[in-house]
Amino acid sequence: MKRQLLFFLMLAISIYSRAGDRLSALPYPILGGELSNSATTSVEDIDEVMPRMKALGLNTVLVPAYWELMEPVEGQFDFTLIDRTIDVARQEQLHVIFLWFGVWKNSMSCYAPGWFKQDTKRFPRAVTADGKPMEIASCFSDNVLQADLKAFSALMKHIKERDPLREVVIMMQIENEIGMLESARDHSPLAEKAYQKERWAERYGTDDYADEQFMALYYARYVEHLAKAARQIHDMPLYVNAAMNSRGRRPGEYPSAGPLAHLIDFWREGAPSIDLLAPDIYDTGFKSWAAQYAMPQRPQDGGKVKNRLFIPESRCCENSGVRALYAFGEHQALGFSPFAIDQASSAETSSVTKAYALLRQIFNYQSSIFNSKTWGLLFDQEDKERVIDDNGVVMTCRHFFTLPWDPRATDGSVWPEGGAMLIRLGKYDYLLAGSGVVVDFKTPTEKQQEQQKLLGEDGFAEAGNTPGQSSKAGKRFHGKRLGLLSVDEIEVDSEGKLKYLRRHNGDQSHQGRHARISVGDWKLLHIRLYEYE
């Protein structure tokens, strides 16, 4: 038994080590955008959309690869759309991540070719607990697997011929939001046979969550066949994406058994060749969903990160830019990608363009930025404040609208999210990149003794709003304080050097009390502190 456990531990270490090597070779960071589902179904579409993505400031475009258009007749492949995508991306100096819309897309088998869909005897469907066949091919069918595997392998071979050095195509997504709907698992005859063979009910129980675990293992085993083939043909990072189990829904009410965070052990067991499990985040609670997929090092994984955060889909909205900054700052994300960015309004894409411009500068300044300590800030009307203790520097970070004098804070409208990436360059030396945030800096003893006073924009106490007694009657202050030595708005030039733009002082720093970036502004600030008593 000990020898067996040691074998599996060494296997896990080896797998995660190879995955780390593949991911570290990616052009970094992935400042992405995913196209809408039908955005590249013709050459004309590709020619129009890819230059627009370049103009938005993306460096990577996530593009569907449609099985139904690639193999309209069984055994006859047409790679026209794949070739055009690669060629135009190369011309625009963009990277591409292809999304294999094969057997499953958002659970359903809607992108399978007509010849596959119509032959349900050869390519059987999944069945619900009450016997209803679904528009979902069964992962327990070898015929389904072999047809999918043949097409996907042909795609990988063609990509290797067209882009042998991976200059354009840098990663592949296998299937899209795999999951069983209406029931937690497939109840087709082939599925029932596997279920009985595994003696699953005896080992794990019979509730929906046990059924989901069974289904997750078999979905993962299915995906592993495609992943292993891809590795042998054209080795590059591979991932699967998940529709979230949100809003209190049960398995089957959401796509059951997909690559969800609570099923990672089943997915790692069944699909060890997959590098990443990636969340598609559309619901509220962005920080919570991101944290579930940013899985840190664990001793049982040989000190390797269990799962690196990569967000291939997120709702494209006016908050997308600050969410990207948060993901990179807080979780050292591999990449971020709003969905259907080609169909979004300019108000929605503007935040992405501005955030990506800041991120480009940060990574240009310090390519190994994540060797430094970084944090992500993300605030809204309910979650307004975060206190960070950086080895004796206590940073109180807040939404910009917590400052009392901005009329937009109290006009009844919903606050836009404020967010930033905060980076420690050295002792008393920080970068702040973002929008809609304010940060003050104190020593721990100073923070403990602070009094909450309502101050006007001029820094003077508002009449009648100073709590407690006068300083003469109160306790005497003790200890050291931190002050702002300088707050400079900067940019990073083409050579990766900090370029001074202007000094923020006086009204712009609340007379030396904080560093801030207004809602609607996107800035990079260089903050230096000093200590006094």
N, C-alpha and C positions, 0 to 999 in steps of 0.2 A: 504493500500500500504506500509506504514512504517513497519507494522508488517511483511509483506511478505519479504521486503528487509532485515530486521533484521534476519529473519529465514535463508535466503540464505547466509548471511554473517556468521552466526554462523555455518552453514553447511560447508562452505568453510574452516573456521578456524579448524573445527573438522577433515575434510578430510586431510588438509595439516599437522595437528598435528600428525595424525596416520601415514601418509606417512613418516614424519620425524622420528618417532619412529622406523619404519621398516628399514629405510635406516641407521640409527645410529647403528643398530644391526649387520650390515654387517661386515665381516672381512675387514680390511681397511689398505691401499688403494687397489683398484682393479688394479693390474698390469697384464693386460690381453692380450690376443691374440685371434682373431677369426679364426677358421679353415676355409679352403676353402669349398665350398658347398658340395663336394662329399668325404670329407676326412674321414668320419666315417660311410661309408655305408656297412662296413663288420667288423666282429670281428678282423680280421687281421689288418685292417686299424687302429682300435682303439689301439690295442696292440703296433703298431709301432709308432703312432704319439704322444701319450700322454707322454711317457718318453722324447721324443725330446722337447716337450713344457716345461717340468720341467727343462731340461738342459739349455734352453734359459733364464731362470730366471723368468718365469711367475709364478704368484700365482693363476691365474684364467684362465680357457680356455672356450671360447664361442663355443658351439657345437650345430650343427643343430639337431633337432628332426624331422624326416621325416614322415609325415602322410602316404605317399604311402607305406612305408616299415613297418609301425607300424600297419596299418589296410588294408592289401592287399585284404582281403575279408571282405565285410561289416559285422560288428559285431564280427569279430575274430581278436583279438589283439595279437601282437607279440612284446614283450618288450626286446628282446635279446640285441639289440644295446644300449638301454637305460641302462640296467643292466651292460653291459660290461663297458660302459663309466663311470658309477658311481664306479664300483669296481676298475678299473685301476686308476682312479683319486684318490680314497682313498688310494690306495697303493703308489701312487706318491706324496701324500700330496698336492694335487691340489684341488681347488674349481672349480665348473662347473656352467655356466649359460647356460641353454638350450634355444635354439631359436626355437619356434614353427613354423615350415614350414607347415602351415595348408592350409587354403583356398588360401592365397596369399603369394607369395614370389616375391619381386621386381615387384609388381602389378599383375603379372600373377598367374594363378592357376595351375602352372606346377607341384607342389608337392602333389596335390590332388590325391587320388587313382584312378585307371582306372575305377572302377565301378561308381565313382562320375563323372569323366570327360565325360564318354560316355552317361550318362543319362541327356541330356540337357533339357528335358521336366521337369523332377523332380528337377534338379538343374540348373536353367536358367542362361544364361550369361548376362553380361552387354553389352549394345548396344551403339554405338556412335551416335552422332547427325544426321549422314546421314544413320543410320539404319544398320551399320555393326556390327554383333555379335563379341565379343572379347573373347580371351582365358582368360577371367576374370569372375569369378562367381559373380553374383549380390548380393550385401549386403542387398538388399531389400527382398530377398527370405527367408522365414522362414525355408524352407527345407534345404537350404544351411547352415543357422545358426545352426539348430539342429544337422546336421551331424557333423559339425565342433565342436560344443559344446560337443557332446557326446565323440568324440575322445580326445579332449583336457582334458575333465574331467577325462577320463580313465587314461590319462597320469599323471595328477596331483595326482590321487589316488595311482597310482603305485609308483610314486616318494616318496610319503609320507610313503608307506610301506617299501620302500627300504632305505630311508634316513630320518627317522622320526624327527631327531634333526637338520636337515639342516646343517649337518657337511660338506657335499660335494656340494649339489645343493643350491646355495644361492640366485638365482634370476631367473626370467623367462621373456623372450621376447615373446610377443603375436603377431603372424604373422611376416612378414618381409617386410618393405618398402611398406606398403599399399599405393595405389594410382590408380587413373583412368588415362588411357592413350588414346591418340588420341582425346578425348573430355574431357572437364572440369568435366562433370558429366555423370552418367549413364542415358540413355534415354530409357531403357527397359520399358515395360508396368507397371511393379510393381513400378519402380522408378518414372514414370510419375504420377502415382496415388498418391504417397507420396508427390511429388512436388506440385501438385494441392491442396492437402489437407492442406499443410502448407501455401498456398497462398504466396509462396516464392517470386515470381516475383513482387507481389505488395509490399511486405515488403522490399525487398533487391535489386530489379532490375533484369536485364536479361543478364548482361555481364558475361564474363568467370569467373570473380572473385566472383560474386554473386553465380554462379553455383558451384564454388569450395567450398564456405562456406556451401552450402546446402549438398554437398557430404561429406564434413569433418564431419558435425554433424552426419550423418547417419553411416559413417564408425566408428566414435567414439561410437555411441550407440551400434553398432554391437560388437565392442571390449569389451564394458562394460559387456555384457552378459558373455563372457569368463572370464573376470577379477573377476566378482562377484562370479562365480562358483569356481574359484581358491582360492579366499579368504575363502570361506566356507570349502574347502577341505584341503588346506595346505597353510596357510597364509605366504606369503613371498613377497619381493619387486617385482613389475611388471612394465615393461616398453614397449613402442613401439618406433620403430626407423623410421627415415625419410630419404628419398632420397632428396637431396637439390634442391631447385628452383633456379638454377644457370644459368649463361651465358645469361641472358636476355630472357629466355624462358617463354612462357605463360602456364597457367594451361592446362594440357593434353599433352603439349610438354615435361614437366617434370611430374612425377607421381602426378597428381592433388589431393588435399584434404588429403594428408598424414599428419602426425603429425608435421607440419612445424611451425616455430616460429610465423609467422603472423596469424596462425590459432589456437593458443593455447587456446583462450577463447572458441571456438567451441568444441575443444577436451576436455577441462576441464568440460564443461557443459555436454557433451555426455558421457564421460568416467571418472567420478570422482574417480573410484577405481584404476586408473593408477597412479603410483608414479612419473614416469619420461617420458618426451618426449626427445628422444636422437637423435643427428645428426650423420649421416654417412658422413664424410668429406673426399672427394676425390679431389675437385677442389682447385685451388689456393685461397689465402685469408684465411688461416687457422684461424688466429686470429679473423677475422670478423665473421666467421661462429660460432666459439666457443662462442663469446660474445653474439650472438643472443639466445643461449640456456642456458646461465648462467644468469638466471633472478633473480635479488636480491629481498630483502624484500620490500613489499609494504603495506601501511596501510590497503588497502582494503582486503588484504589477511591475516589480523590478525597478521602482523609482521612476517609471515612465508615466507621462500624462495619460490617463485612461481615455479621455476624449477631448480633443481640441475644439473650441467653439468656432463653428463656421455657420453663418446664417444665410442660407441661399435664397430664402424668401422672407420678406417682412412687408407689412402693409406700407405701400408708398403713400406718404402723407407729409404734411408740413413738419411733422416731428421726426422724420426719417434721419435727417442730418445729425441731430443731437444724439439719437439712438446709436448711430454708427460710431460717433466719438466715444460714447459710453462703452460700447462693446470692445473697442480696441483698448481703451484705457483701463477698464476694470478687469477684463478677461484675456487680454492679449490675443484677441480673436484673429483667426486666420483670414477672415474676410466678412463682408457684409454686402447684402444685395436686396434692394427693394424690388418687389414683384410688379410686373406690368408697367415698368417705368416708361415704356414707349407710348403708353396711353395716358399717362399722368399729366396733370395741368402744370403750367410753369410755376405756380405757387408751391406745388408739391415737389417738383424736381429741383427748384432753386436751393432748398435746404441741403439736398444731397450734393449738388455741385459745390456749394460753399464749404460744406464739411469736408468733402474729399480734397478740396484745394488746401485746407489746413493740414489734413493728414499727409498729403504729398510733401508738404514742407517739413513736417515733423520727421518723416522717414528719410527725407533727403538730408536733413541735418544730422540725424543719428540713425544710421541704418540698423544698428543693433540696439534700438531704443528699449527693447524689452529686457536688456541687461540692466536698465535703470528701473527704479521703482515707479510704477504708474498706477493711477486710479481713474475710475470713470465716475462722472457725476451725471445724474439724471433726476430732474425734479418736475413735479406738476403741482396742481392746486392742493392736493391732499398730502403728498410726500414732498415736503418743502426744504428739508434740512438734513445734512449729514456732517457728523463731526469725525475728523480723522486725526489720530495721534501719530505723527511721523517722528518717532524717536525724540520726543520732547518738543516738537513743533505741533501745536494743536491748531488744526485748520477747521474753522467752522464754515461750511459751504452751504449756500442757500440759493433758492430761486431768486432771480433778480426782482421779482414783484414783491418779495418780502420787504424791500425798501419802501418806506411808507409814503414817499412823495410821488411815485409814478401813478398817474390817474388810471392807467389801464388795469392796475391791480384791483381796483374797486368799482369798475364800471359795470359789473355784472356778467361780463363775458368769461368764457372758459379760458383759463391760462394756457397759452402754448407751452409745451415742455421746454425747459431749459437744461442744457447739458454741456459737458466739456470733458476733455482729457487733461489730467493734471500729471505732470512729470517732474520728478526730482532730478535735477542735474548735479546737485551737490549740497553740502550743508548750507542752509539758508539761501538756496538757489533753485527756482522752480520755473517751469513753463506752464501756462494755462491756455488751452486752445478750445474755443467753443462759442456759445451764444446763450444769453439769458441767465448768467450766474454771477454770484458775488461771493468772495472768499476773504475772511480775515484770519490773522495769524497771531497766536498767543503762546506764551509758555504755559505749562500745566498749572503752575501756581497762580498765574494771572487768570487763566480760565476759571479756576475754582473760585476766585474772588470777584469775578465780574458781576456787575449789577446791570440788570436789564433796564435800559433807559430809552425812551422814545426820543430820537434826535431828528431834528429837521434837516433839510438838505444842506443847510449852512453849518451843520455840526453842533448847533446849540440845542440845549434841552427844550422840548416843547413845554410851554407853561402848564403847570398842573399835572404833568405826566412823569415827574421824577420820583420814584418810589423811595421810601425809607427816610432816614434823617440825613442831615448834612454830614459831610465828611468829617467835620470836627467832632461830632458826637458818635460817629461810627467807629468800627475797628480800623486800626492802622494797617495800610497796605504793606505787605512784605514780599520779598522775592524780586526776580528779574522780569523784565518785559521784552516783547519783541516789537520792533518797528519796521515800517517799510523804508528800506534804503532807496529803492527806486522801483517803479513800475513802468516798463517801456513797451510800447506797441512795436512789434518787429515783424519782419518776414524773413524767410530763408531764401537766399539767392540760388542761382543755378549751380554754384560751386559748393553748396551746402553750408554756407556761412551765415550767421545771424546778421541781418541788416536792420539797423535802427530806423524807425519811422518817426516816432514822436514819444515824448514823455507824458505819462498820465500822472498828474499831481493835482493838488487843490481840489476843485469840485469833482474832477474825474476819479479821485481816490478817496473822496469824502474827507479831505484834509488829512490824508495819511492813515486812514482807518482801515481801508480794504482795497482789494483789486476787484474790478467788476467789468462785465461785458453785458451790455444792454440786450434785451429781447429785440431781435431783428438785426443786430450787429453780429458779425462773425470775425473774431480777432484772435491773434496769437500774442500773448503777453509774456514778457520776461520779468519775473519778480525776484528781487533780491531783498533779503531781510538783514536786520542787525539786532543785537541784544544790548539792553541797557538796564540800569537800575538807579 
